[in-house]
Amino acid sequence: MSAAAVSLSADIEARLRAALAPTELSIRDDSAQHAGHAGAREGGHFHVAVVSDRFTGLQRLARHRLVYHCLSDLMQRGIHALAIDARAPGEPGSGQA
């Protein structure tokens, strides 16, 4: 992973931790899997898995909007694609029963 990708991953993590106070958070840089694809030069491809009480009672679209809101300017300069797995504690797949 390049220094720029590490810095971007750290920025993503800091923003999501500050805004969502997650109980679980993982960020994966999938950019290498997209090398040579259209758009790969415009920014990184990331996968974010986040578990937060802020998602309780929210539908999937509202959860994704919260995440995108936290990262909105990065979507314009650095993130080309973002896959989001956003869950509330206790939901299947959240890792918290």
Z-matrix of the N, CA and C atoms (Angstrom, degrees):
N
C 1 1.464
C 2 1.528 1 107.76
N 3 1.303 2 116.13 1 135.16
C 4 1.459 3 121.10 2 -178.33
C 5 1.529 4 110.84 3 -72.65
N 6 1.324 5 115.41 4 163.37
C 7 1.469 6 120.23 5 177.89
C 8 1.522 7 110.78 6 -61.64
N 9 1.326 8 116.77 7 -36.56
C 10 1.471 9 120.24 8 178.96
C 11 1.523 10 110.84 9 -65.26
N 12 1.338 11 116.99 10 -40.00
C 13 1.469 12 120.63 11 179.38
C 14 1.522 13 110.81 12 -67.74
N 15 1.333 14 116.95 13 -38.13
C 16 1.467 15 120.49 14 177.49
C 17 1.522 16 109.51 15 -63.49
N 18 1.320 17 116.86 16 -44.56
C 19 1.459 18 121.37 17 179.05
C 20 1.527 19 111.03 18 -63.04
N 21 1.324 20 116.97 19 -41.97
C 22 1.459 21 121.20 20 179.31
C 23 1.528 22 110.55 21 -66.19
N 24 1.318 23 117.11 22 -42.01
C 25 1.466 24 120.84 23 176.77
C 26 1.524 25 110.90 24 -60.49
N 27 1.328 26 116.65 25 -42.03
C 28 1.465 27 120.94 26 178.88
C 29 1.526 28 110.87 27 -64.98
N 30 1.318 29 117.03 28 -38.25
C 31 1.466 30 121.66 29 178.16
C 32 1.528 31 110.35 30 -66.29
N 33 1.322 32 116.85 31 -43.81
C 34 1.469 33 121.05 32 177.03
C 35 1.521 34 109.64 33 -58.65
N 36 1.333 35 116.25 34 -47.68
C 37 1.465 36 120.40 35 -179.01
C 38 1.526 37 111.56 36 -60.83
N 39 1.319 38 117.26 37 -46.95
C 40 1.469 39 120.82 38 -178.12
C 41 1.525 40 111.18 39 -60.62
N 42 1.318 41 116.59 40 -43.12
C 43 1.466 42 120.21 41 -178.91
C 44 1.529 43 111.84 42 -66.06
N 45 1.326 44 116.31 43 -44.59
C 46 1.465 45 119.22 44 -178.82
C 47 1.526 46 111.31 45 -68.10
N 48 1.325 47 117.13 46 -38.10
C 49 1.474 48 119.52 47 177.84
C 50 1.530 49 110.59 48 -64.27
N 51 1.310 50 117.15 49 -42.27
C 52 1.467 51 120.89 50 -178.58
C 53 1.528 52 111.71 51 -66.90
N 54 1.306 53 117.45 52 -40.60
C 55 1.467 54 120.89 53 -173.81
C 56 1.522 55 113.86 54 -86.15
N 57 1.336 56 116.88 55 -33.08
C 58 1.463 57 119.81 56 -170.77
C 59 1.520 58 114.30 57 -114.06
N 60 1.326 59 118.41 58 -9.35
C 61 1.467 60 122.60 59 -177.71
C 62 1.529 61 110.85 60 42.72
N 63 1.328 62 117.46 61 57.78
C 64 1.458 63 119.85 62 -174.68
C 65 1.521 64 113.24 63 -69.70
N 66 1.326 65 114.97 64 149.24
C 67 1.458 66 120.27 65 172.85
C 68 1.519 67 109.76 66 -86.09
N 69 1.320 68 116.45 67 -22.74
C 70 1.462 69 122.83 68 174.28
C 71 1.526 70 108.03 69 -141.10
N 72 1.326 71 115.40 70 140.89
C 73 1.462 72 119.61 71 177.63
C 74 1.517 73 108.82 72 -153.72
N 75 1.316 74 116.10 73 127.03
C 76 1.461 75 120.02 74 172.22
C 77 1.523 76 108.27 75 -135.18
N 78 1.313 77 114.47 76 142.04
C 79 1.460 78 121.74 77 -179.59
C 80 1.522 79 106.74 78 -128.92
N 81 1.310 80 115.29 79 126.27
C 82 1.457 81 120.57 80 -179.31
C 83 1.529 82 108.59 81 -121.50
N 84 1.315 83 115.64 82 130.53
C 85 1.466 84 121.50 83 176.53
C 86 1.527 85 107.83 84 -90.30
N 87 1.319 86 116.36 85 110.31
C 88 1.464 87 122.39 86 -179.93
C 89 1.527 88 112.38 87 -99.52
N 90 1.310 89 117.74 88 15.16
C 91 1.464 90 121.78 89 -174.22
C 92 1.525 91 112.66 90 -58.21
N 93 1.321 92 117.57 91 -38.72
C 94 1.465 93 120.53 92 -177.61
C 95 1.525 94 111.66 93 -61.64
N 96 1.319 95 117.10 94 -29.98
C 97 1.464 96 121.30 95 179.58
C 98 1.527 97 111.58 96 -70.98
N 99 1.311 98 117.19 97 -14.87
C 100 1.460 99 121.73 98 -175.88
C 101 1.527 100 112.84 99 -112.95
N 102 1.318 101 116.94 100 9.32
C 103 1.463 102 120.67 101 179.54
C 104 1.525 103 109.36 102 -57.54
N 105 1.313 104 116.04 103 130.84
C 106 1.455 105 121.29 104 179.56
C 107 1.516 106 114.38 105 89.13
N 108 1.329 107 117.39 106 -10.94
C 109 1.467 108 120.52 107 178.00
C 110 1.523 109 109.94 108 -79.94
N 111 1.305 110 115.41 109 156.67
C 112 1.469 111 120.27 110 176.20
C 113 1.523 112 109.27 111 -58.38
N 114 1.305 113 116.72 112 131.38
C 115 1.456 114 120.97 113 178.30
C 116 1.512 115 114.39 114 90.05
N 117 1.324 116 117.73 115 -8.88
C 118 1.465 117 120.13 116 -176.19
C 119 1.522 118 111.96 117 -64.10
N 120 1.322 119 117.46 118 -28.32
C 121 1.468 120 120.06 119 -179.15
C 122 1.520 121 112.37 120 -77.49
N 123 1.328 122 117.75 121 -19.19
C 124 1.464 123 120.57 122 -175.57
C 125 1.527 124 113.48 123 -79.33
N 126 1.315 125 117.55 124 -10.30
C 127 1.453 126 118.87 125 179.47
C 128 1.510 127 111.74 126 160.73
N 129 1.323 128 114.31 127 179.24
C 130 1.443 129 120.86 128 -175.15
C 131 1.518 130 113.73 129 -85.19
N 132 1.322 131 113.89 130 158.97
C 133 1.458 132 122.78 131 174.30
C 134 1.529 133 106.82 132 -108.35
N 135 1.325 134 117.04 133 122.39
C 136 1.457 135 121.19 134 -176.06
C 137 1.520 136 111.32 135 -128.07
N 138 1.330 137 114.66 136 151.32
C 139 1.459 138 122.34 137 172.79
C 140 1.526 139 106.61 138 -120.43
N 141 1.325 140 116.16 139 128.04
C 142 1.461 141 122.14 140 -179.55
C 143 1.526 142 108.34 141 -119.20
N 144 1.322 143 116.57 142 127.06
C 145 1.463 144 122.20 143 172.25
C 146 1.526 145 106.49 144 -116.84
N 147 1.327 146 116.19 145 120.95
C 148 1.465 147 120.22 146 -174.67
C 149 1.524 148 110.29 147 -137.75
N 150 1.328 149 115.23 148 134.60
C 151 1.463 150 122.71 149 175.08
C 152 1.523 151 106.57 150 -116.63
N 153 1.332 152 115.79 151 123.12
C 154 1.460 153 120.22 152 -176.81
C 155 1.523 154 110.67 153 -148.78
N 156 1.327 155 115.67 154 143.82
C 157 1.469 156 121.00 155 173.45
C 158 1.524 157 111.12 156 -61.17
N 159 1.324 158 117.41 157 -24.97
C 160 1.472 159 121.39 158 179.35
C 161 1.521 160 112.27 159 -60.95
N 162 1.330 161 117.32 160 -20.20
C 163 1.461 162 121.37 161 -178.32
C 164 1.526 163 113.25 162 -89.03
N 165 1.330 164 116.92 163 -8.93
C 166 1.462 165 120.30 164 -178.62
C 167 1.524 166 110.41 165 -59.40
N 168 1.320 167 115.60 166 126.88
C 169 1.460 168 121.40 167 178.23
C 170 1.516 169 115.04 168 82.35
N 171 1.331 170 117.48 169 -2.98
C 172 1.466 171 120.80 170 -179.52
C 173 1.528 172 110.73 171 -97.59
N 174 1.314 173 115.31 172 143.95
C 175 1.458 174 121.05 173 173.74
C 176 1.532 175 108.98 174 -74.28
N 177 1.322 176 114.82 175 164.97
C 178 1.462 177 121.24 176 -177.17
C 179 1.532 178 112.22 177 -54.35
N 180 1.315 179 117.88 178 -45.20
C 181 1.463 180 120.94 179 -178.22
C 182 1.528 181 111.70 180 -61.44
N 183 1.319 182 117.62 181 -42.25
C 184 1.465 183 121.43 182 179.05
C 185 1.530 184 110.84 183 -65.28
N 186 1.310 185 116.98 184 -36.56
C 187 1.470 186 120.89 185 177.78
C 188 1.528 187 110.14 186 -64.45
N 189 1.323 188 115.11 187 -45.76
C 190 1.465 189 119.35 188 179.71
C 191 1.522 190 110.72 189 -63.69
N 192 1.308 191 116.91 190 -38.36
C 193 1.471 192 119.83 191 177.96
C 194 1.524 193 111.28 192 -61.70
N 195 1.327 194 117.43 193 -39.00
C 196 1.470 195 120.33 194 177.18
C 197 1.523 196 110.64 195 -60.89
N 198 1.321 197 116.03 196 -45.68
C 199 1.464 198 119.99 197 -179.74
C 200 1.530 199 110.07 198 -64.26
N 201 1.331 200 117.14 199 -47.52
C 202 1.465 201 120.24 200 178.98
C 203 1.526 202 111.61 201 -60.34
N 204 1.319 203 117.03 202 -37.43
C 205 1.467 204 120.12 203 178.56
C 206 1.531 205 110.61 204 -61.11
N 207 1.315 206 116.93 205 -41.40
C 208 1.470 207 120.99 206 179.05
C 209 1.526 208 111.89 207 -63.20
N 210 1.317 209 116.42 208 -29.88
C 211 1.466 210 121.32 209 -172.19
C 212 1.528 211 113.10 210 -114.34
N 213 1.321 212 117.24 211 15.54
C 214 1.469 213 121.08 212 -169.80
C 215 1.528 214 114.00 213 -53.84
N 216 1.317 215 118.50 214 -46.37
C 217 1.467 216 118.45 215 -178.39
C 218 1.525 217 111.82 216 -71.94
N 219 1.341 218 117.28 217 -27.65
C 220 1.465 219 119.68 218 177.28
C 221 1.525 220 111.30 219 -70.52
N 222 1.325 221 116.62 220 -26.04
C 223 1.463 222 120.44 221 177.05
C 224 1.531 223 110.15 222 -67.65
N 225 1.309 224 116.76 223 -22.55
C 226 1.463 225 121.64 224 178.61
C 227 1.526 226 112.21 225 -89.23
N 228 1.327 227 116.17 226 -21.29
C 229 1.472 228 119.50 227 -175.81
C 230 1.530 229 110.85 228 -146.57
N 231 1.285 230 116.38 229 79.57
C 232 1.462 231 118.56 230 173.76
C 233 1.512 232 114.42 231 137.05
N 234 1.313 233 118.22 232 -37.99
C 235 1.464 234 120.62 233 178.67
C 236 1.527 235 108.04 234 -103.15
N 237 1.319 236 115.39 235 120.05
C 238 1.468 237 120.13 236 176.64
C 239 1.529 238 110.39 237 -91.33
N 240 1.338 239 115.89 238 -39.06
C 241 1.466 240 120.60 239 -178.50
C 242 1.524 241 108.97 240 -142.48
N 243 1.326 242 115.58 241 142.01
C 244 1.458 243 120.93 242 -178.51
C 245 1.525 244 109.33 243 -137.13
N 246 1.325 245 116.10 244 117.48
C 247 1.462 246 121.96 245 173.71
C 248 1.526 247 106.79 246 -97.22
N 249 1.322 248 116.89 247 133.61
C 250 1.463 249 121.30 248 -173.69
C 251 1.519 250 110.63 249 -124.26
N 252 1.327 251 115.70 250 129.87
C 253 1.462 252 122.93 251 169.46
C 254 1.526 253 105.01 252 -119.23
N 255 1.320 254 117.04 253 101.29
C 256 1.470 255 122.67 254 -175.29
C 257 1.524 256 109.17 255 -115.80
N 258 1.324 257 116.16 256 120.08
C 259 1.460 258 121.27 257 -177.25
C 260 1.525 259 110.91 258 -134.35
N 261 1.318 260 114.54 259 156.62
C 262 1.460 261 121.24 260 172.58
C 263 1.528 262 107.82 261 -91.41
N 264 1.334 263 118.35 262 154.49
C 265 1.461 264 120.53 263 177.62
C 266 1.530 265 110.57 264 -55.69
N 267 1.329 266 115.54 265 139.39
C 268 1.457 267 120.96 266 178.17
C 269 1.515 268 114.63 267 89.15
N 270 1.318 269 117.99 268 -11.42
C 271 1.458 270 120.45 269 177.68
C 272 1.526 271 109.88 270 -76.84
N 273 1.333 272 116.70 271 150.47
C 274 1.466 273 118.95 272 176.93
C 275 1.523 274 110.85 273 -54.48
N 276 1.322 275 115.50 274 133.87
C 277 1.452 276 120.42 275 -179.66
C 278 1.513 277 114.23 276 88.02
N 279 1.341 278 117.53 277 -4.94
C 280 1.466 279 119.60 278 -178.14
C 281 1.515 280 112.52 279 -81.71
N 282 1.329 281 117.05 280 -14.91
C 283 1.457 282 119.58 281 -177.98
C 284 1.509 283 112.85 282 80.87
N 285 1.323 284 117.60 283 1.35
C 286 1.460 285 122.22 284 179.90
C 287 1.522 286 108.46 285 -126.64
N 288 1.304 287 115.84 286 112.41
C 289 1.475 288 119.64 287 -179.33
C 290 1.503 289 111.26 288 -88.28
